[in-house]
């Protein structure tokens, strides 16, 4: 026994360390809507996959789920206060903690998805309060008011950003003239650097991280511009014009093998930029206005870009390198898109959840069902983890078994 106990203790410590290093974030491990799950159902029963559990009572909001090996996190608004909810994988509420006043004006509710990283949880409110808590038990660690502390203006529909961490830096787009984008110490909230960008207001978007051999670049969109910022020191490396109606750019940039795609709604569409090898400049290659979804995202699979338009007329497939329309189809209403195991998961803003196969020249609608619980807009992005599909619809979260047996 004396020899076994130290081994057990070491194993326990290694397990705890592994769990504490988990990251669960917006649109998957690479923030590109691709989830690395395999062995998933290629077809669902007529009524949809098995509903394992659901929870009503989240309150208003569009926050997606952040899923780790053993926990599920999301956020909602109850009587004007934002709450973080933590569930176990069986659907039991482990804890629920308030983090402050939340947005209750037009399109009320939580805007942002919790970020889980190295045992900590980060949440940003529609009023710019950034709070850090323990991901294990919800205990308070630190908080700041990014608008008050850095003189940033709020925007028409409330601050909206799914936060991003790279190493020892947590990023937030304040939208102030001086502190346009900031990097904070994720352990303390202390300011590391601030970048003036183009001095524009924030634009409801969530940043992307580009990792080059000798440089990491934060890419985000402000009111009329795409920004490339050096993560090391906050220097603005380049900017590119991307204005649209209402200054809403609520999608995350997509980067692949030197090419950067940024998409905006209200008819603006997407632009493809070629990043210089040293990351210090970009060159515009093409524009296409067909995929102009306001907040639903896109996915890239084998050189094909998939997403819906803003009007709900069609879902499109574009050639990644040229922007050429390859095909389009009214497969469901406009909405959000993710992918796993070679299949497309489309969540329409009409409440239809669709499993589709991307073929050479068409979308093949394999299965679909109507989301049965929740209220208000179907805007939260779906998540796949642990062989399960997590769907947030306003007041409810639903968890479906999509693993083959």
N, C-alpha and C positions, 0 to 999 in steps of 0.2 A: 504493500500500500504506500509506503514512503516513497517508492520510486514512481508510482502512478500519479499521485496527487500533483507533483510539480508539472507533469506532462499535461494533465487535465487543466491546470491553471494557465499554462502557456497556451493551450488550445483555446481556452476561453478568452484570454487576452487578445489572441490573434483574431478571433471571431468578432470581438467587440471593436477592435481597431478597423477591421474590414467594413463593418456596418457604419462606423463613424465617418468613414471616408466616402460614403455613398453620395452621389449627386442625383437629384431628381429635378428636372427643369422643363421649361416651356418647350413643347414640340420635340421632345426626345433628346437623346444623348448629344447629338450634334446640332440641335435646334433647327433641323431641316425637315421635320415631319416624318422621318424614317425611323421605325422602331425595330430593333434587331431581334425580334421574336421569330421563331420557326415552329413548325409543327402545328400550324393553325388551321382551322376548318376552311376548306375551299368552297363550302356551300353551307348555308344555314337552313334549319327547319323553316317551314312556311311562316310560323309565328315569330321567328327569330331565334337566336341562340338562347341557351338556358340563362334565365335571370337568377343569379346567385343571391343577390340582396339589393335592396334600395333603401335610401334614407330620405325622408321628407323633413323639412324644417331648417334647411340651410339659410333661408332668407334670400333676398334678392341678390343677383350677381351673375357674372359671366366668367368667373374664375374656373379654370380647368382643374383636374386632379394632378397632384404631384405624388408619384408612387415609388416607394422603396421596397425592399424585400419583405418587410413585415408591417409597413404602415402606409396609410393613404391620407393625404392632406388636401384640403381645399378651404375656401373662405366664402362667407356670405354676410349679408347685412340684415340685422334685426333691430327694428325701431331706431334706425339711424346710426347704429354702432356696428363696426366691422368685427367679425369673429373669425378666428382660425379654428377649424375642426380637424381633429386627428382620429382616424379609425384604425382598427386592426383589420386584417384581411377577411375576417368573418363579418365585418360591418358593425362591430361594437364601437361606440364612441369612447375613445380612451381619454380624451380631454377636449375642452372647448374654452378658448380664452379670447377676451376682447383686445383689440389693438387701437381703438379710437374711432372718432367720427368717420363715417363713410358717405359716399356720394348718394344723394337721394333726389337729385333734380332729374333732368331729362335722361332717360334710360338708366334708372337708378340701380345701384348695387355695386358690389366689388368688381373692379376692372382687371385686377392682376392675379396671376397664379403664384402660389408660394414657391420659393426657391429653397431647396434643401441641399446643404453642402457641408461636409465635415461635421455633422452633428448639430448644425445650426439651421434655423429657418428664418428666411427673410421675406417680408411682406411690405408692399408699397400701397398706400391708400390713394383714393381719388383726390385727396387734399394734400398729397405730398408727404405724408408721414411715413417714414421708413423705420420699421421695427425689426429687431433681431431677437429671436427667442430660441430656447433649447428645442431641438427637434424631438428629443426624447420625452419631455414632460411639459413643454410650453413655457417654462420659466423665463422671465424677462432677463435679457442680457444688456441691450442698449437700444436707443431710438434717437432719431433726429427728425427735424422738419426741414426737408430739403428746399422747400419754397421760401420759408421764413429765414432760414440760416444762410441761404445763398442768393436771396433776392430774386427768386424766379416767379414768373406769373403763372397762375393756373390757366387752363385752357377751357374752351366752351363746354366740353363734355367730360371734364375732369382728367387729372393726370392718369395716364395709362402706360405702364411699362412692365414687361416681364423681365426681372432683373437677371444680370449675368455676372459671373465670377470667373476670373482667370488668375490662378495662383493666389497671390496675396492681395488682390484688388477686386473690389466690388464696384460696379459701374452704375451710374444713374444719370439720365438726361434731365437736367433741371430746366433748361430753356432760358436761363438768364443771359444777359449780354456778356458778362464776364465769366461766370461759372456756367457755361452752356452745357457741358458734360463734365462730370466729376468722377474721380476714383477714390474710394474709401477703403480704409482698413476693415475687412470683414469681421474682425474680432472686437473692434472698439468703436467703429464709425468715424474714426479720425480721418480728416482730409489728407490724401496723398498728393493729388494734383487736380487742377481744374483746367479745362480747355475752353477757350472762348468760341470755338467753332466758327459759325457765320453769324452768331449773335441772334439766331432765330428762336422762336418758341418751340417747345417740344411738340410732337405730332402723333402721339398715341402709339408709336411704334416700339418694337423690342429689338435690341441690337444683336449682331452676329459677331463671332470671333473668327478671324482669319489667322491661322498659324503658319507662318513661313519659317524657313530654316533659321533666319537671323532676326526675325521681327514678328511680334504679334500685333495685329491691327484690329481695333474696335470699329465696326461699321454700324452706323445708325442713320436715321433720317430725322431731320428737323423740318420746320414748316415748308421750306422750298428747296431743301438741299439734301444730298447724300454726303455723309462725312466719313473720312478715313482717318483715324486717330491712332498714333503710336501708343501702345499700352504702357510701354516703359516709362514715358515722361509726359504723356498728354499732348504732345505736339500734333497739330493738325497737318497731316501729310498731304491731303488733297480734299477737294469737294467737287460735287457735280450737281448741276441744276436738275431739280425734279419737283417743280411746283404743280399743285392741282387745286381744284375747287375745295374750299373749306380747310385746306392745309391738314388733311387727314392722311397719314401714311401708316396704317395700323397692321402692316405685315412685317415679317422678319426677312432681311436679305438672305440670299442663298448663294453660297460660294462652292465652286467645284473646279479643281485643277486649273486655277488661274483666271477663272471667269466668275464675275459677280453679277447676280440678277437681283434687281430691286423692283417691286411692284407697288402701284398705288391705285386706289379706286376712283370712282366718279369719272370714268372715261379716260383717265390718264394712261393706264396700262403699265407695261413693264419695259425696263431698259436693261440691256446687257452691256457690261463694262469689262474690258480686259485689264487686269491688274498687272502693272510692271513687275518684273522679277524681283526688284528690290522693294516693292510695295509702296513706292513714293509717288506714284501717279496712276491714273486710269485713262483708258481710251474708250469712247463709246463705239460699240459695234453695230447694234441694231435696237429698234424699238418695235413693239407690237401692242396695240391697244385692246386686243380681244380678251386676254386675261387681265381684267382690271378689278378683281374681287377686292372689296374694301378691307376685309379682315380674315378671310378664310384660308390664306396661305396657298402654297404650291408644293408639289413634290417632283423630284427629278429621278427618273428610272431609266437606265440604259440609254441616255442621250435624249430622252423625251421629257418634256416639261408638262405637267398636268395641273389644271386648275379651272375655276369657273369664272364667268364674267359677273359684272355688277348688276346687270339687269335681270338675271335669271333666265336668259334665253338659251344658254348652252354651256356645256363643259368642253374645254379645248385641250388639244395636245399640240405643242409646238416643238419644233426642232431646237434643241438647246444651243447649237452653234450658230444657226442662221436666223432663228425667230420665225421661220416659215410655218404657217398653219398646216399641220399634218392631217388632222381631222377634228370634227366637233360633233356633239350630240346632246340632245336634251334628255340626259339620263336621269336627272332629278333637279330640284330647285337649286339655286345658288347656295353655297355653303362652304364648310371647312373640309379639308382633305388631309389625310395622313396615309402612310403605307407601311405594310409589314408582310414578310413572307411572299413578296411578289404580287400582292393584291392591293387594291385601292379601297379605302374606307371613306365614304362620302357622307357627311352629315348635313342634310339640307336645312335651311332656315324654316322650312315647312314642318320639320320634325321627322322626316324620313331618314332612316339610317340604311345606307346602301353598301353592299359588298360587290365590287366590280373587278373584272379582270382586264388589264390593259393589253389589247391585242395589237397586231401590227398596224391595222388601219381602222380600229374602232374600239369603243368601250363595250365590254360585255357585262350587262347587268345580271349578276348571278343570283343575289338574294336581297331582300329588303324587308324592313318592318318599321312601324311607327313607334316612336319613343313614347312610352305609356304614362310617365310621371313628370311632374314639374310644372312650371308656369313661365309665361312670358317668352322672351326671345331664345331661340336655339342658336346661340352664338359661341358658347364655350367649345373649345377644341377637344375632340375625343382623344383618348390616350390608350395605348396598348402596353401592358406589362404583366409579367407572371402568367401568361396565357389567358389574360382577361382583357375585356374591352370596357373602359370606364367612360361613361357619358354623364355630363353635367347638363341639366336643363333647369336653369333658374333655381327653384327651391329644392330640387331633388338631385341626388346622385344615384346612378344605376350601374351595377357591375355584372357583366355577362361573361359566361364561360365560353371561350372560343378556341380552346385547345382540343386537338384530336386525341382520341383515347385508343 
